[in-house]
């Protein structure tokens, strides 16, 4: 194929992928969806709360009542949100998690094509961008409020730098990859299992003494360790040890009862992957919150396997295979089973999946191996169309992922939690105070700002398992007394009228006070106010 034809096709495919990304991700009006609930809890709530804390105080924490507490999740992804907190108006800062992932996803698409173009492979770049841009997991998590896209992008960047470093024999690129990979651990600690990628430093041709070679190998590990050190230092300050995490603080029984990595977890992980390939998935998953519930299709797996067989067996292949295999082995033995943990591998696999199609496009004009070329082209078409697959919950079979991704924004209701918080702000903005609510208090405190202080109604909430921090009915009553002593108003906020009688009964009772419902525009939420009885 002529050079200019490959360039035109590559650019055209990239433009098509970016157009699809715009309509499936960038065009979403989040105010008309339930995504502003910041599900799943407590993951997204704590990411958002840490980001706001970093933007306002420079320290990552979550808040419940007046207590500033450590999060169970690393602060790397929240740190990426901080620029959006600075750019967005206060009333739009709820969009910061989504804008962060949207922009990272767009940069990843453009960066993939730029890498291939730099290598003078624009056709392969266009094919890779099209496969990545239509990968169901990539689309879903590009419009999510979780850390998956940022983590996968950091890993992809590290692999790209290692590839260029080994190709050109430039150690500074490998040092850069070590820094990126170390920083990525501040996003997700599991990414440490990609550390074997740093073996690349030992494989760079050595033109000096053995001591120089050893110094560079040690230097790569040192850069990696220093880049990862902020999270380790934070863990040591908050939990008493570098490798202890927020899970040890909030869910100590879960972290100690069973090993997070065990061979016993392999059958469940293999079962999940097989159901994905065989289109037999039945469980509700995180991917259902932000997309169709599908991570990849079977034809993509076939292209990846064929592509791996076609990859040159060079130094980069050795490093990439070792790092990917280590991460896969760790993930498949992980206690928590979800396809989103495999997203870095899915993104990396795009580089292999495009190879068979690139081969087929170059062979098609020759008229040779027509059957093989036709099979590869059919597999490629099925992959970017996302057929056959499942969508929704309960899953509907025989779906086109590319079509369902475009329909996502029109199939979601508004966020009841966000609407309730906005009702409170509209009705009581000039009378700040304490808010007791059935909505996650971490979410409310981050969303409402400094005017209100949110806390649970009683001991029924997501933070009941900590051995060192407790909140129940006595703490709720103490919080009310503290507010009354400071002449602050006390509110009760409920996201809906469902089970309202039971929820109202959970509000603390104080002698001489009664809860009354405030009138406000017709919405599904309910606002109560603690009011003194006449004569008290």
N, C-alpha and C positions, 0 to 999 in steps of 0.2 A: 504494500500500500504506500502510495506516495506520501511524502512528509506533510504537505499542506493539507491533504485530505484527512490525515490522522489528526492534525491540529483542529480542523474545522469540526470533525465529529466529536473530538474530546470536549471542545468548548461548548458545542451544542448540547451534549449530554449533561455537562455541568450546569448549564443554564436551566435545562429541564428539571434537574434535581433541586436547584435553588427555587425555582417557581413552585414546585411541589412543596418544598419546605415552607415557603411563604404562606401558601393556602392551608397547609395542614398544621402549622405551628404558629407562625408569626401573626396571622390574621385573627387568632382567637380573641374574642372579647371575654376576658376572664370574669367580668362582673355578671355575665349571663350564665355562668357555670357554677357547679358546686366545688370547683377547684380552690376557691378562696376559703373553704373550710380548713385548708392546709392538712389534709389527710395524707398519709396515715399518722395517727397519733401513737406515741408522742414525737416521732421522728421530725416531721416537718415543723411542728410547733417549736421545738427546741432549736432547730436550725434558724428559724426566723427570729426567735427571741435572742439568740446569741448574736446574730447579725445586728440587731437594733442596739444591743448593749455595746458591741464593738464600735458602732458608729457614734454613739453618744458618750460613752465613758472610756473606750479603749480596752475594756476588759470583757471577755465572754462569760456570760452567766445567764441563768433563767430566774424568773421571779415568781414567787407564790406568796401572796400577801405582801408583807414588807420584807420577806426573807429573800436574799440573793443567794442562789444555790448553783452548784456546778451542774453542767449538763452531762448526760451519758454519752453524747456524741462529740467527735473532734471538732475544733473550731475552724478547720481549713475552708470548708465550703461556706460557712457564714462570713468568713473574711472576704471571700470573693463577692459577696453581696454588698459589701460596704460602699463601693462606688455608686451603686444604684440607690442606696439610701441617701447619698449625697445629692444625686441628680433628680430623683423623683420628689414631687411635692409630698408633704406629710400625709395627706389623705390618700395618696396612691402608693405608699411604701409597702403595702401588702403585696404589690406586684413584684417586689425586688427579687424573690426567689425565682419567679418565672422569667423575668427579664434576664437574670443571670444565666440560666440554662439556655434560653433562646439564643443569646449572643454567643455563648460557648459553642453551641451546636452549629451555628452559622459559620463561626470561625474555623471549626473543625472541617466542615465541608470545603470551604475555600482553601484551607491549608493542605488538605489531601491533594487537591488538583495542583496547587503550587508546587508540592513536593515532586509529583510526577512530571510536571512541566519542566522543573529544574533539571530533572534527569532525562529530559528530551523524550518523554513517553506520554504525550498529551492524550493519546487514545486510551491507554491504560488508566490514566488519571480520570478521564470522563466516565469510564466504566466503573471505576472504584467509587467515585462520588455518587453515581446513580444507585449503586448497590447500597451504599451507606445511607443515602438520603431517604431510601424507601425501606430500610430495615425497620421492622415494626418496633423493636426495642428502642432503637435510636429516636424514632419519632415520638414514642410515648414519653420517654424520659427527658427529651428536649423541652417538653411542655409541662414538666413536673416541678415539684418544690423539694426534690431530694438531691443527694450528692452524686448520683450515679454518672451523669454526663460529665461533670467536672473531673471525677476520678478517671473515667475511661479516656478522656481527652489528654490528661496528664500522662497516662501510660502510653498512649499513641505517640505523643510528642517525644517521650523518652526513647521509644523504639526507633522513631525517625532519626533522631540525633545519633543513636548508636549506629544505624545503617550508614549514615553519611560519614560518621567518624571512621568506621572500618573501611569504607570504600575509598576515602581520601587519605587515610592514615593520619588524621588530625585528632590528637588527644584532647584538645580543648572542647571538641564536640562531645566526647564521652564524659568529660568532667561536667559539661552542661546537662547531659542526660542524667548523671548521678544526682545533681542538684534538683532537677525536676522530679525525679523519682522519690527523692527524700522529702521534698515538699509535699508530694502527693500523699505521703503517709499521714500528713496532718489533715487530709481529707477523709481517708479511710485507712485504718491500720492494716487491713488485710492485704493492701498493696505491697507490703514488705515482702511478700512471697515472689514478687517480680525481681527481687534483688539479684538473683543469678545472672540477670542481664549485664551486670557490671563485670562479668567475666570478660567482656569485650576488651577492657583495658589490657588484660594479659595477652590478648591476641593481636594487638597492634604491632606491626613489625618493629623490632627493636634495633635501632641504629647506633645505640650507645652501649654502655656497660650494663652488666646484670643488676648492679646496684641501682642504676637509673630506672631500669624496668621495675624492680621491686618498689622503688619510691613512688612511681606512678600508680602501681596497683594499690599501694597503701593510700595514696592521695585520693583515688576514686572512692574508696571506702570512707575516708575521712570526710570528704565533701558530702557524701550520702548521709553520713551520721549527723553532721552539723545541720544539714537541711531538715532532717527529721527531728532534731532536738527540741524545737519549740513545744511539740506535743508531749514529748517525754518529760520536759521540765514542768509543763503545766500539770501533768498527771502526778508528778512527784510533789508539787506544792499542794494540790488539792486532795490527793488520795494517799500520799505517803510513800509511793513507789512509782518509778517510771512506767512500768508495764501494767499498773492497775488503771482501770478506766472508770467512767461514770457508771458502768453496769455494776461494779463492785460496790458503789455507793447506793445506787437505787434498787438494784435487784441482786443482793449478795447471795441469796439462796439459789438463784438460777445459775450464777457463775460458778458456784462451788459444788452444786449437786451433780453435775455431769460435765465431762470434758467437752469443750466447744468443738474440738477436732477429734473424731473417732471413726474407726472403720465401721462402727455400727450405723453411722449416718449415710454410708454409701448407697445402700438399697433405695432409700427415700430420694436421694438426689438423682440416681440413675432412673428411677421411676418417673420423676418429674421431667427429665430430659426426653425420655422415650415417649411420654404422652405428648410432648410438644412436637416431636417428629411425626408421630403416628396420628396427630390431630385427635387426641382423645382426652384432652385436658378438661376437667370438670370442676376443679376447685376455684374459689375466688382468690385472686392474687393482686399484688400491688399494681401490676400492669393494667388491671381493669379500672383503676382509679384515673389513669392518665391516657388510656388508649383502649385498644380492643381486647387486651388480655393475652395477646400473642407476642412472643419474643422473636421468633424466626420461623421459617418454613422449611420443609424437608429438602426442597430443591437447593436451598442455600447450603445445606450440609453437604450435599453431593458435590456442589461446585467447590466447596472448601477442601474436601478430601482430594478431589482431582487437582486442585491448585497446589496443595502441599506436595503432591507427587511431582509436579512440574517445577517446583522451586529449586534453584541451584543450591547444591550442598557446599556452601561456603562458610566462612567464619560467622557471618551474621546469622545464617540459618541455625548454626549450632547454638549461639547465644539465645536467639529468639525461641527456639524449640525448648531449651532447658528452662528458661524463665517461664514460658507459657505452661509447660508441663508441671512445673512446681506450683504455680498458681492454681492450675486446674486440680491437681492432687489435693491441695489444701481446701479448695472450695467444695469439692465433691465429698469431703469428709466433714464439712461444716455442719453444725447442729441445726442452724436455721436454713430451711430449704426454700429457695426462691430464685427464679431465673434471672432476676436483676443483678445478682452477685456475679453472673457470668458475662455481664455487659462488656468489660474491658476485652475479654477474649473474643466476643462477637465483633467488636469494632476492629480489632487486629486481624480477624479472619477475612475481612473484606479484601485485604491485600492479596490473599491467596485465592479468594473466590473469583476475582476479576481475571486471573491468568487464563483459565480455559476459554473464556469469551474473547479475550484478546487474541489468543491463538486461532480461534474459529473465524474471527473477522479477517485476519490476515490470510487464512487458508481459503476462505470462501471464493475469492476471484480465481483461484487456480483450478477450481473444479475437481479437486482431489478430496478423498475421504468425505464425500457428501453426507453420508449417514451420520458419521461422528460429529461433523460440523452442525448438522441439523439438530441432533440431540442436544448439543451444548447450547445452541441458540434457544431452543425450546426451554431448557432448564433456566437459562438466564431470564427469559421473558416471564416464566412462572415465578422466579425469585423476586423480581422488582414489582410484579403485580401482587405478590403475596398470596398465591393460590396453589393448592387449596389450604384453607386455614379456618380458624374459629374466631368468632367475635362476640364480645359481650358476656353477660352473665344473667341467666344461664347461657352457655356457649351455643352459638348458632353455627352449624357447619357450612362448608362450601362457600366461604366468604373470600372476597378480594380485599386484601389489606390496604391497598392503595386507595380504594374507594371508601372503605370504612374510616380511614384516617382523615379524609376530607370531610366526612360527615360528623366527626366527633363533636364539634362545637355546637351543633344543632340538636344534640341528643341529651343535653345536660340541663338540670334545673339549677336555680340560683342557690347560693350557699346560705343555709339557715343561720349558721354561727356568725358569719360576717354581717348578715342583715340585722341580726339581733344587736350586735355591737354598734352598728350604725344608728339603729333606733335609739339606743341609749345615749349616744353622742348628740343626736338631734334633740332629744327631749330634755337632757340634763347637763348639757355642756357647760352651762353657767353655774351649776351646782355640783362640783366634783365631790367625790367621796369614796366609800368602800363599796365594792360590788361582790356579792355572794352569788355564784352562778353554777349551773350544771354544765356550762361550757368550760373547756380546759383553761385553767387559770393562767398557764404560761402563754397561751395564745392570746387571751384577753389583755394581759398586762403589756405584751408587746404591741398589740394593736391599738389599745386605748391611750397609750402614752402616759405622761406623768400626772394627768388630771385625776385618774381613777386608779385604785389599787384593787386588783381582783384576787379572789380566793375561792376555794370550794365551799359548798354548802355545809358539808360535814366530812366524815371519814371515807365516803365513797368517791374515790377519784383514782387517777392513774399513778399516784405517787405514794402508795400505801405500804410498799415493801421495804423501804429503807430501814436499816437498823439504827441510824443515827439521827434521822429527821422524821418527825411525826406531825400530822395535822388531822384533827378530828373535830367533833362538836365542841369540846372545851376551848380549843384554839379559835374556832369561829366566834364563840361568845366573847372571848377575850379581845378579838379583833374589833368586834362591834363596840365594846366598852371603850377601847382605845379611840375609835372614831368619834364616839359621842363626847368623850372628854376633850377632844380637839374641835368640837362643834362641826364635825363633818357629817354629811348625809350618808345614809346606809341604804343600799339598793339590793334587790333580788332580781336576777336576770335569767330568763328561761328562753331557750331557742324556739320552743313551740308549745302549743297547748296540749300536746300529747302527754298523758299521765300527769296532768297539771296538779290534780289534787294530791297525788303522792309527793310530788316535788315541793308543793307549798308546805306540806307537813314537815319537810326537812329543814325549813327555815328556822333558825333559833328563835325561841320565845323569850321575851324580856318583860318583866313586870312594869306596867305603866306604858307599854308601847304596843302598837298593832301594825301589821303589814297591810297596806292598801295598794290597790292596783292603780298605776298612773295611766291616764288617758293619753293615747298617741295615735298617729295615723294607722289605719288598718293594716297590720302585718301579722305574721304568724307568731311573733315573739310576745313575751309578757314581761313587763317591768313592774316590780313591786318596790314600795318605799316604806321604810320603818318610820312610823309617825307616832309622836307622844299622844296619849289619851288626854282628853280635857280634864283638868284638875290635878295633873301630875307634873 
